[in-house]
Amino acid sequence: DYVKSFLKKKINEIKDDFNLIKERMNVNKITSPVLPIRQCLWQLILRCLQFKGNYWARHLPPAQTEDFCKSFDQEINSLIKEAIEIDPDNLTPFSQQRIRLPIVKQGIGVRELNSRRHSEFIGGFQQGVVPILNITTEEGITRKGRLHTPTMIEIFGESLFNCDKNNY
């Protein structure tokens, strides 16, 4: 199947990128106290790398992205292991769940893409589909959709996203 082979190629590209990052930010090679490599790697994971797979989770149905998301989570875990020298896969199930919590809830703030893939897809659907059709507000103002065609109306219905007192 085309999508599976494409996602397999993507995860291999991501894996190569992550391996390059691990190589260049190796805490055993760069030991300068002036350059806090662990902290830099951790911030890169926390603020950037953990979201690298979101695009595919948002734009493809969850049934098609499960393997991709699981592989992505394994790659993130390998980066976490490099940054903090703790392998998340060797923790108890309770600890594994706990570290996935936000920092304000005493977690480490890195959530699994596999557990988010359904909500990511719903978010992508909401952001992508709702603007396609015309939307009428409670005040009667119509916002033009990008692709308000008979085919789209047939698929979604004429007033699916309209705002009224009983809806939306």
N, CA and C atoms as an extended XYZ file, in Angstrom:
504
Properties=species:S:1:pos:R:3:atomname:S:1:resname:S:1:resid:I:1 pbc="F F F"
N         0.843       -1.187        0.000 N   ASP     1
C         0.000        0.000        0.000 CA  ASP     1
C         0.885        1.245        0.000 C   ASP     1
N         0.502        2.214       -0.800 N   TYR     2
C         1.317        3.405       -1.014 CA  TYR     2
C         1.565        4.192        0.268 C   TYR     2
N         0.524        4.410        1.057 N   VAL     3
C         0.656        5.235        2.261 CA  VAL     3
C         1.622        4.589        3.248 C   VAL     3
N         1.501        3.276        3.448 N   LYS     4
C         2.400        2.589        4.392 CA  LYS     4
C         3.853        2.673        3.937 C   LYS     4
N         4.094        2.472        2.658 N   SER     5
C         5.473        2.548        2.182 CA  SER     5
C         6.005        3.977        2.267 C   SER     5
N         5.138        4.955        2.017 N   PHE     6
C         5.547        6.353        2.131 CA  PHE     6
C         5.894        6.689        3.583 C   PHE     6
N         5.050        6.268        4.521 N   LEU     7
C         5.316        6.543        5.937 CA  LEU     7
C         6.559        5.806        6.433 C   LEU     7
N         6.806        4.631        5.896 N   LYS     8
C         8.024        3.901        6.261 CA  LYS     8
C         9.259        4.681        5.798 C   LYS     8
N         9.174        5.238        4.598 N   LYS     9
C        10.268        6.071        4.087 CA  LYS     9
C        10.447        7.304        4.975 C   LYS     9
N         9.334        7.929        5.366 N   LYS    10
C         9.400        9.116        6.227 CA  LYS    10
C        10.034        8.805        7.572 C   LYS    10
N         9.643        7.694        8.183 N   ILE    11
C        10.197        7.360        9.506 CA  ILE    11
C        11.689        7.052        9.373 C   ILE    11
N        12.108        6.489        8.270 N   ASN    12
C        13.541        6.253        8.057 CA  ASN    12
C        14.300        7.569        7.919 C   ASN    12
N        13.696        8.562        7.252 N   GLU    13
C        14.316        9.884        7.151 CA  GLU    13
C        14.421       10.541        8.529 C   GLU    13
N        13.359       10.419        9.310 N   ILE    14
C        13.361       10.983       10.670 CA  ILE    14
C        14.412       10.285       11.523 C   ILE    14
N        14.500        8.972       11.391 N   LYS    15
C        15.493        8.202       12.150 CA  LYS    15
C        16.907        8.667       11.787 C   LYS    15
N        17.161        8.874       10.509 N   ASP    16
C        18.469        9.373       10.079 CA  ASP    16
C        18.754       10.756       10.668 C   ASP    16
N        17.744       11.619       10.656 N   ASP    17
C        17.898       12.959       11.253 CA  ASP    17
C        18.211       12.867       12.741 C   ASP    17
N        17.486       12.017       13.454 N   PHE    18
C        17.694       11.868       14.894 CA  PHE    18
C        19.069       11.278       15.194 C   PHE    18
N        19.517       10.333       14.360 N   ASN    19
C        20.857        9.768       14.551 CA  ASN    19
C        21.930       10.835       14.350 C   ASN    19
N        21.737       11.702       13.366 N   LEU    20
C        22.669       12.804       13.141 CA  LEU    20
C        22.692       13.743       14.352 C   LEU    20
N        21.522       14.027       14.896 N   ILE    21
C        21.444       14.880       16.089 CA  ILE    21
C        22.165       14.223       17.257 C   ILE    21
N        21.944       12.922       17.454 N   LYS    22
C        22.629       12.212       18.549 CA  LYS    22
C        24.143       12.240       18.358 C   LYS    22
N        24.576       12.101       17.121 N   GLU    23
C        26.009       12.114       16.830 CA  GLU    23
C        26.614       13.500       17.106 C   GLU    23
N        25.916       14.528       16.661 N   ARG    24
C        26.450       15.888       16.818 CA  ARG    24
C        26.296       16.434       18.228 C   ARG    24
N        25.372       15.886       18.988 N   MET    25
C        25.162       16.367       20.359 CA  MET    25
C        25.518       15.278       21.368 C   MET    25
N        26.505       14.495       21.026 N   ASN    26
C        26.944       13.406       21.898 CA  ASN    26
C        27.596       13.977       23.153 C   ASN    26
N        27.012       13.666       24.305 N   VAL    27
C        27.511       14.224       25.567 CA  VAL    27
C        28.888       13.675       25.941 C   VAL    27
N        29.272       12.543       25.371 N   ASN    28
C        30.589       11.978       25.670 CA  ASN    28
C        31.688       12.596       24.809 C   ASN    28
N        31.330       13.164       23.672 N   LYS    29
C        32.318       13.794       22.800 CA  LYS    29
C        32.500       15.269       23.124 C   LYS    29
N        31.424       15.953       23.447 N   ILE    30
C        31.485       17.386       23.733 CA  ILE    30
C        31.363       17.554       25.249 C   ILE    30
N        32.470       17.831       25.869 N   THR    31
C        32.478       17.883       27.338 CA  THR    31
C        32.733       19.276       27.885 C   THR    31
N        32.616       20.261       27.052 N   SER    32
C        32.869       21.632       27.499 CA  SER    32
C        31.818       22.065       28.514 C   SER    32
N        32.258       22.559       29.684 N   PRO    33
C        31.280       23.030       30.666 CA  PRO    33
C        30.546       24.300       30.219 C   PRO    33
N        31.109       24.990       29.235 N   VAL    34
C        30.491       26.211       28.732 CA  VAL    34
C        29.259       25.886       27.873 C   VAL    34
N        29.285       24.724       27.219 N   LEU    35
C        28.201       24.328       26.327 CA  LEU    35
C        27.407       23.190       26.983 C   LEU    35
N        26.235       23.484       27.525 N   PRO    36
C        25.440       22.454       28.217 CA  PRO    36
C        24.702       21.555       27.216 C   PRO    36
N        25.404       20.549       26.704 N   ILE    37
C        24.875       19.696       25.641 CA  ILE    37
C        23.590       18.986       26.063 C   ILE    37
N        23.563       18.416       27.255 N   ARG    38
C        22.351       17.704       27.697 CA  ARG    38
C        21.139       18.636       27.713 C   ARG    38
N        21.350       19.826       28.251 N   GLN    39
C        20.240       20.775       28.320 CA  GLN    39
C        19.798       21.210       26.917 C   GLN    39
N        20.765       21.416       26.028 N   CYS    40
C        20.433       21.810       24.656 CA  CYS    40
C        19.652       20.696       23.952 C   CYS    40
N        20.108       19.466       24.101 N   LEU    41
C        19.416       18.336       23.490 CA  LEU    41
C        18.019       18.196       24.080 C   LEU    41
N        17.916       18.350       25.386 N   TRP    42
C        16.615       18.235       26.036 CA  TRP    42
C        15.644       19.307       25.518 C   TRP    42
N        16.100       20.539       25.395 N   GLN    43
C        15.241       21.608       24.895 CA  GLN    43
C        14.843       21.356       23.433 C   GLN    43
N        15.753       20.805       22.665 N   LEU    44
C        15.450       20.465       21.279 CA  LEU    44
C        14.353       19.394       21.214 C   LEU    44
N        14.447       18.389       22.075 N   ILE    45
C        13.416       17.339       22.135 CA  ILE    45
C        12.089       17.933       22.577 C   ILE    45
N        12.122       18.677       23.673 N   LEU    46
C        10.906       19.193       24.305 CA  LEU    46
C        10.174       20.195       23.415 C   LEU    46
N        10.901       21.067       22.754 N   ARG    47
C        10.265       22.169       22.030 CA  ARG    47
C        10.147       21.955       20.520 C   ARG    47
N        10.845       20.950       19.991 N   CYS    48
C        10.868       20.832       18.532 CA  CYS    48
C        10.667       19.391       18.047 C   CYS    48
N        11.575       18.504       18.421 N   LEU    49
C        11.622       17.180       17.806 CA  LEU    49
C        10.407       16.314       18.098 C   LEU    49
N         9.803       16.458       19.282 N   GLN    50
C         8.654       15.618       19.598 CA  GLN    50
C         7.451       15.904       18.689 C   GLN    50
N         7.466       17.032       17.994 N   PHE    51
C         6.359       17.407       17.126 CA  PHE    51
C         6.638       17.131       15.644 C   PHE    51
N         7.778       16.551       15.354 N   LYS    52
C         8.177       16.339       13.964 CA  LYS    52
C         7.243       15.382       13.207 C   LYS    52
N         6.580       14.485       13.891 N   GLY    53
C         5.662       13.544       13.234 CA  GLY    53
C         4.219       14.003       13.200 C   GLY    53
N         3.922       15.143       13.809 N   ASN    54
C         2.535       15.607       13.915 CA  ASN    54
C         1.864       15.819       12.563 C   ASN    54
N         2.601       16.303       11.592 N   TYR    55
C         1.999       16.594       10.284 CA  TYR    55
C         1.297       15.359        9.734 C   TYR    55
N         1.968       14.225        9.794 N   TRP    56
C         1.402       13.001        9.225 CA  TRP    56
C         0.238       12.506       10.069 C   TRP    56
N         0.321       12.666       11.381 N   ALA    57
C        -0.789       12.258       12.252 CA  ALA    57
C        -2.014       13.147       12.028 C   ALA    57
N        -1.808       14.387       11.666 N   ARG    58
C        -2.926       15.318       11.448 CA  ARG    58
C        -3.595       15.120       10.088 C   ARG    58
N        -2.864       14.630        9.112 N   HIS    59
C        -3.389       14.595        7.753 CA  HIS    59
C        -3.736       13.214        7.224 C   HIS    59
N        -3.471       12.181        7.992 N   LEU    60
C        -3.831       10.825        7.571 CA  LEU    60
C        -4.685       10.178        8.660 C   LEU    60
N        -5.637        9.338        8.279 N   PRO    61
C        -6.488        8.690        9.286 CA  PRO    61
C        -5.659        7.878       10.284 C   PRO    61
N        -6.087        7.854       11.547 N   PRO    62
C        -5.326        7.160       12.590 CA  PRO    62
C        -5.030        5.688       12.280 C   PRO    62
N        -5.917        5.020       11.580 N   ALA    63
C        -5.678        3.613       11.239 CA  ALA    63
C        -4.458        3.456       10.335 C   ALA    63
N        -4.127        4.485        9.568 N   GLN    64
C        -2.984        4.421        8.661 CA  GLN    64
C        -1.687        4.868        9.317 C   GLN    64
N        -1.752        5.524       10.463 N   THR    65
C        -0.543        6.098       11.053 CA  THR    65
C        -0.051        5.371       12.310 C   THR    65
N        -0.718        4.314       12.717 N   GLU    66
C        -0.333        3.648       13.970 CA  GLU    66
C         1.120        3.179       13.959 C   GLU    66
N         1.533        2.457       12.935 N   ASP    67
C         2.913        1.959       12.873 CA  ASP    67
C         3.911        3.108       12.825 C   ASP    67
N         3.605        4.128       12.028 N   PHE    68
C         4.470        5.304       11.937 CA  PHE    68
C         4.629        5.947       13.314 C   PHE    68
N         3.515        6.149       14.003 N   CYS    69
C         3.549        6.822       15.314 CA  CYS    69
C         4.318        6.001       16.349 C   CYS    69
N         4.140        4.694       16.336 N   LYS    70
C         4.883        3.834       17.275 CA  LYS    70
C         6.387        3.915       16.998 C   LYS    70
N         6.750        3.876       15.731 N   SER    71
C         8.174        3.985       15.374 CA  SER    71
C         8.725        5.346       15.758 C   SER    71
N         7.935        6.390       15.532 N   PHE    72
C         8.359        7.732       15.898 CA  PHE    72
C         8.590        7.828       17.407 C   PHE    72
N         7.685        7.267       18.181 N   ASP    73
C         7.831        7.288       19.643 CA  ASP    73
C         9.105        6.555       20.091 C   ASP    73
N         9.440        5.467       19.416 N   GLN    74
C        10.687        4.754       19.742 CA  GLN    74
C        11.897        5.643       19.473 C   GLN    74
N        11.852        6.387       18.385 N   GLU    75
C        12.975        7.272       18.056 CA  GLU    75
C        13.088        8.413       19.069 C   GLU    75
N        11.966        8.964       19.485 N   ILE    76
C        11.994       10.007       20.522 CA  ILE    76
C        12.550        9.432       21.825 C   ILE    76
N        12.141        8.216       22.161 N   ASN    77
C        12.670        7.574       23.376 CA  ASN    77
C        14.180        7.403       23.300 C   ASN    77
N        14.703        7.115       22.115 N   SER    78
C        16.161        6.967       21.988 CA  SER    78
C        16.860        8.305       22.213 C   SER    78
N        16.228        9.399       21.788 N   LEU    79
C        16.794       10.725       22.055 CA  LEU    79
C        16.703       11.077       23.543 C   LEU    79
N        15.595       10.724       24.169 N   ILE    80
C        15.449       10.966       25.611 CA  ILE    80
C        16.533       10.212       26.371 C   ILE    80
N        16.746        8.978       25.970 N   LYS    81
C        17.788        8.166       26.613 CA  LYS    81
C        19.158        8.831       26.478 C   LYS    81
N        19.427        9.386       25.321 N   GLU    82
C        20.697       10.085       25.085 CA  GLU    82
C        20.808       11.333       25.965 C   GLU    82
N        19.696       12.051       26.105 N   ALA    83
C        19.725       13.324       26.833 CA  ALA    83
C        19.800       13.140       28.345 C   ALA    83
N        19.057       12.187       28.885 N   ILE    84
C        18.980       12.070       30.352 CA  ILE    84
C        19.523       10.751       30.895 C   ILE    84
N        20.019        9.903       29.993 N   GLU    85
C        20.603        8.614       30.364 CA  GLU    85
C        19.641        7.727       31.141 C   GLU    85
N        18.368        7.840       30.814 N   ILE    86
C        17.343        6.941       31.347 CA  ILE    86
C        16.552        6.433       30.155 C   ILE    86
N        16.420        5.123       30.060 N   ASP    87
C        15.676        4.539       28.951 CA  ASP    87
C        14.205        4.441       29.342 C   ASP    87
N        13.328        5.237       28.730 N   PRO    88
C        11.903        5.198       29.086 CA  PRO    88
C        11.275        3.816       28.911 C   PRO    88
N        11.825        3.006       28.000 N   ASP    89
C        11.274        1.664       27.778 CA  ASP    89
C        11.536        0.719       28.952 C   ASP    89
N        12.520        1.044       29.805 N   ASN    90
C        12.846        0.189       30.950 CA  ASN    90
C        12.157        0.614       32.242 C   ASN    90
N        11.322        1.625       32.173 N   LEU    91
C        10.615        2.094       33.361 CA  LEU    91
C         9.359        1.255       33.589 C   LEU    91
N         8.825        1.335       34.791 N   THR    92
C         7.565        0.646       35.078 CA  THR    92
C         6.445        1.300       34.272 C   THR    92
N         5.358        0.588       34.015 N   PRO    93
C         4.242        1.202       33.265 CA  PRO    93
C         3.731        2.493       33.925 C   PRO    93
N         3.701        2.520       35.254 N   PHE    94
C         3.271        3.732       35.949 CA  PHE    94
C         4.205        4.903       35.628 C   PHE    94
N         5.501        4.649       35.707 N   SER    95
C         6.481        5.711       35.428 CA  SER    95
C         6.432        6.136       33.969 C   SER    95
N         6.215        5.183       33.066 N   GLN    96
C         6.102        5.525       31.651 CA  GLN    96
C         4.919        6.458       31.408 C   GLN    96
N         3.806        6.197       32.065 N   GLN    97
C         2.646        7.082       31.930 CA  GLN    97
C         2.910        8.432       32.592 C   GLN    97
N         3.569        8.393       33.730 N   ARG    98
C         3.818        9.629       34.483 CA  ARG    98
C         4.722       10.595       33.713 C   ARG    98
N         5.770       10.067       33.091 N   ILE    99
C         6.686       10.967       32.384 CA  ILE    99
C         6.041       11.597       31.162 C   ILE    99
N         4.966       11.023       30.652 N   ARG   100
C         4.271       11.579       29.484 CA  ARG   100
C         3.371       12.755       29.860 C   ARG   100
N         3.222       13.022       31.148 N   LEU   101
C         2.411       14.156       31.587 CA  LEU   101
C         3.118       15.470       31.290 C   LEU   101
N         2.345       16.567       31.232 N   PRO   102
C         2.987       17.883       31.099 CA  PRO   102
C         3.889       18.173       32.298 C   PRO   102
N         4.829       19.058       32.120 N   ILE   103
C         5.766       19.401       33.188 CA  ILE   103
C         5.034       19.916       34.413 C   ILE   103
N         3.983       20.706       34.227 N   VAL   104
C         3.241       21.243       35.378 CA  VAL   104
C         2.516       20.157       36.165 C   VAL   104
N         2.370       18.966       35.580 N   LYS   105
C         1.755       17.823       36.276 CA  LYS   105
C         2.815       16.807       36.706 C   LYS   105
N         4.067       17.258       36.830 N   GLN   106
C         5.208       16.458       37.255 CA  GLN   106
C         5.617       15.383       36.242 C   GLN   106
N         5.351       15.631       34.965 N   GLY   107
C         5.847       14.767       33.906 CA  GLY   107
C         7.065       15.424       33.275 C   GLY   107
N         7.511       14.874       32.155 N   ILE   108
C         8.647       15.499       31.469 CA  ILE   108
C         8.204       16.270       30.230 C   ILE   108
N         6.908       16.221       29.922 N   GLY   109
C         6.381       17.059       28.855 CA  GLY   109
C         6.515       16.509       27.451 C   GLY   109
N         6.948       15.267       27.305 N   VAL   110
C         7.074       14.655       25.982 CA  VAL   110
C         5.993       13.584       25.874 C   VAL   110
N         4.986       13.879       25.063 N   ARG   111
C         3.859       12.949       24.941 CA  ARG   111
C         4.055       12.029       23.753 C   ARG   111
N         3.478       10.839       23.830 N   GLU   112
C         3.602        9.886       22.740 CA  GLU   112
C         2.705       10.282       21.575 C   GLU   112
N         3.252       10.263       20.388 N   LEU   113
C         2.479       10.572       19.198 CA  LEU   113
C         1.411        9.504       18.963 C   LEU   113
N         1.722        8.262       19.286 N   ASN   114
C         0.761        7.184       19.080 CA  ASN   114
C        -0.519        7.413       19.884 C   ASN   114
N        -0.395        7.926       21.089 N   SER   115
C        -1.591        8.161       21.902 CA  SER   115
C        -2.316        9.442       21.497 C   SER   115
N        -1.658       10.302       20.734 N   ARG   116
C        -2.261       11.557       20.288 CA  ARG   116
C        -2.766       11.506       18.860 C   ARG   116
N        -2.531       10.422       18.148 N   ARG   117
C        -2.816       10.419       16.710 CA  ARG   117
C        -4.297       10.633       16.389 C   ARG   117
N        -5.197       10.144       17.237 N   HIS   118
C        -6.627       10.343       16.987 CA  HIS   118
C        -7.009       11.819       17.150 C   HIS   118
N        -6.565       12.423       18.245 N   SER   119
C        -6.902       13.837       18.466 CA  SER   119
C        -6.184       14.741       17.465 C   SER   119
N        -4.989       14.361       17.045 N   GLU   120
C        -4.292       15.129       16.014 CA  GLU   120
C        -5.096       15.127       14.712 C   GLU   120
N        -5.627       13.959       14.357 N   PHE   121
C        -6.405       13.858       13.117 CA  PHE   121
C        -7.684       14.690       13.216 C   PHE   121
N        -8.352       14.635       14.366 N   ILE   122
C        -9.565       15.436       14.548 CA  ILE   122
C        -9.233       16.924       14.450 C   ILE   122
N        -8.121       17.335       15.046 N   GLY   123
C        -7.696       18.730       14.952 CA  GLY   123
C        -7.394       19.132       13.519 C   GLY   123
N        -6.728       18.268       12.790 N   GLY   124
C        -6.437       18.548       11.388 CA  GLY   124
C        -7.709       18.622       10.554 C   GLY   124
N        -8.652       17.735       10.863 N   PHE   125
C        -9.940       17.751       10.170 CA  PHE   125
C       -10.658       19.071       10.423 C   PHE   125
N       -10.701       19.479       11.681 N   GLN   126
C       -11.412       20.709       12.045 CA  GLN   126
C       -10.774       21.921       11.367 C   GLN   126
N        -9.454       21.971       11.369 N   GLN   127
C        -8.770       23.107       10.747 CA  GLN   127
C        -8.875       23.087        9.229 C   GLN   127
N        -8.937       21.905        8.643 N   GLY   128
C        -8.918       21.810        7.190 CA  GLY   128
C       -10.273       21.769        6.526 C   GLY   128
N       -11.246       21.110        7.163 N   VAL   129
C       -12.535       20.896        6.513 CA  VAL   129
C       -13.512       22.035        6.771 C   VAL   129
N       -13.579       22.517        7.990 N   VAL   130
C       -14.549       23.569        8.309 CA  VAL   130
C       -14.419       24.773        7.376 C   VAL   130
N       -13.217       25.256        7.058 N   PRO   131
C       -13.122       26.423        6.146 CA  PRO   131
C       -13.479       26.118        4.688 C   PRO   131
N       -13.738       24.855        4.347 N   ILE   132
C       -14.067       24.513        2.965 CA  ILE   132
C       -15.452       25.034        2.582 C   ILE   132
N       -16.417       24.910        3.496 N   LEU   133
C       -17.798       25.277        3.196 CA  LEU   133
C       -18.134       26.669        3.694 C   LEU   133
N       -19.163       27.247        3.110 N   ASN   134
C       -19.684       28.515        3.610 CA  ASN   134
C       -20.219       28.300        5.022 C   ASN   134
N       -20.003       29.262        5.889 N   ILE   135
C       -20.490       29.188        7.263 CA  ILE   135
C       -21.316       30.440        7.538 C   ILE   135
N       -22.501       30.246        8.105 N   THR   136
C       -23.354       31.367        8.466 CA  THR   136
C       -23.380       31.485        9.985 C   THR   136
N       -23.076       32.682       10.496 N   THR   137
C       -23.054       32.910       11.938 CA  THR   137
C       -24.465       33.145       12.456 C   THR   137
N       -24.593       33.218       13.774 N   GLU   138
C       -25.892       33.495       14.393 CA  GLU   138
C       -26.462       34.832       13.936 C   GLU   138
N       -25.594       35.777       13.608 N   GLU   139
C       -26.026       37.105       13.160 CA  GLU   139
C       -26.411       37.113       11.682 C   GLU   139
N       -26.302       35.979       11.018 N   GLY   140
C       -26.662       35.898        9.610 CA  GLY   140
C       -25.547       36.265        8.642 C   GLY   140
N       -24.350       36.416        9.141 N   ILE   141
C       -23.201       36.750        8.295 CA  ILE   141
C       -22.643       35.461        7.704 C   ILE   141
N       -22.452       35.455        6.402 N   THR   142
C       -21.916       34.269        5.737 CA  THR   142
C       -20.438       34.467        5.428 C   THR   142
N       -19.636       33.530        5.898 N   ARG   143
C       -18.204       33.534        5.581 CA  ARG   143
C       -17.993       32.540        4.444 C   ARG   143
N       -17.460       33.011        3.350 N   LYS   144
C       -17.277       32.178        2.164 CA  LYS   144
C       -16.277       31.064        2.433 C   LYS   144
N       -16.644       29.858        2.012 N   GLY   145
C       -15.740       28.730        2.103 CA  GLY   145
C       -14.793       28.685        0.917 C   GLY   145
N       -13.688       27.969        1.078 N   ARG   146
C       -12.697       27.896        0.006 CA  ARG   146
C       -13.129       26.990       -1.141 C   ARG   146
N       -13.977       26.008       -0.828 N   LEU   147
C       -14.339       25.014       -1.838 CA  LEU   147
C       -15.814       24.634       -1.686 C   LEU   147
N       -16.675       25.640       -1.670 N   HIS   148
C       -18.111       25.423       -1.494 CA  HIS   148
C       -18.701       25.004       -2.837 C   HIS   148
N       -18.566       23.721       -3.158 N   THR   149
C       -19.022       23.191       -4.445 CA  THR   149
C       -20.134       22.171       -4.194 C   THR   149
N       -20.897       21.829       -5.210 N   PRO   150
C       -21.958       20.824       -5.032 CA  PRO   150
C       -21.433       19.482       -4.491 C   PRO   150
N       -20.245       19.100       -4.904 N   THR   151
C       -19.675       17.842       -4.411 CA  THR   151
C       -19.399       17.914       -2.910 C   THR   151
N       -18.796       19.005       -2.455 N   MET   152
C       -18.516       19.162       -1.025 CA  MET   152
C       -19.816       19.268       -0.219 C   MET   152
N       -20.809       19.940       -0.769 N   ILE   153
C       -22.107       20.051       -0.085 CA  ILE   153
C       -22.744       18.678        0.033 C   ILE   153
N       -22.602       17.856       -1.025 N   GLU   154
C       -23.154       16.505       -0.990 CA  GLU   154
C       -22.466       15.652        0.083 C   GLU   154
N       -21.156       15.828        0.236 N   ILE   155
C       -20.405       15.046        1.224 CA  ILE   155
C       -20.727       15.488        2.645 C   ILE   155
N       -20.708       16.805        2.900 N   PHE   156
C       -20.830       17.307        4.267 CA  PHE   156
C       -22.200       17.866        4.623 C   PHE   156
N       -23.010       18.199        3.645 N   GLY   157
C       -24.294       18.833        3.917 CA  GLY   157
C       -24.162       20.343        3.799 C   GLY   157
N       -25.279       20.991        3.519 N   GLU   158
C       -25.287       22.434        3.248 CA  GLU   158
C       -24.914       23.274        4.468 C   GLU   158
N       -25.409       22.917        5.633 N   SER   159
C       -25.246       23.802        6.791 CA  SER   159
C       -24.585       23.108        7.981 C   SER   159
N       -23.726       22.151        7.711 N   LEU   160
C       -23.118       21.363        8.786 CA  LEU   160
C       -22.375       22.221        9.801 C   LEU   160
N       -21.665       23.243        9.351 N   PHE   161
C       -20.836       24.032       10.260 CA  PHE   161
C       -21.440       25.387       10.608 C   PHE   161
N       -22.687       25.599       10.260 N   ASN   162
C       -23.328       26.869       10.604 CA  ASN   162
C       -23.498       27.009       12.107 C   ASN   162
N       -23.456       28.232       12.585 N   CYS   163
C       -23.641       28.522       14.007 CA  CYS   163
C       -25.097       28.916       14.244 C   CYS   163
N       -25.703       28.292       15.217 N   ASP   164
C       -27.010       28.738       15.675 CA  ASP   164
C       -27.115       28.400       17.155 C   ASP   164
N       -28.213       28.719       17.748 N   LYS   165
C       -28.362       28.534       19.191 CA  LYS   165
C       -28.346       27.067       19.611 C   LYS   165
N       -28.693       26.171       18.704 N   ASN   166
C       -28.782       24.736       19.035 CA  ASN   166
C       -27.600       23.936       18.532 C   ASN   166
N       -26.643       24.591       17.899 N   ASN   167
C       -25.606       23.883       17.180 CA  ASN   167
C       -24.275       24.603       17.370 C   ASN   167
N       -23.182       23.857       17.278 N   TYR   168
C       -21.827       24.404       17.237 CA  TYR   168
C       -21.412       24.904       18.531 C   TYR   168
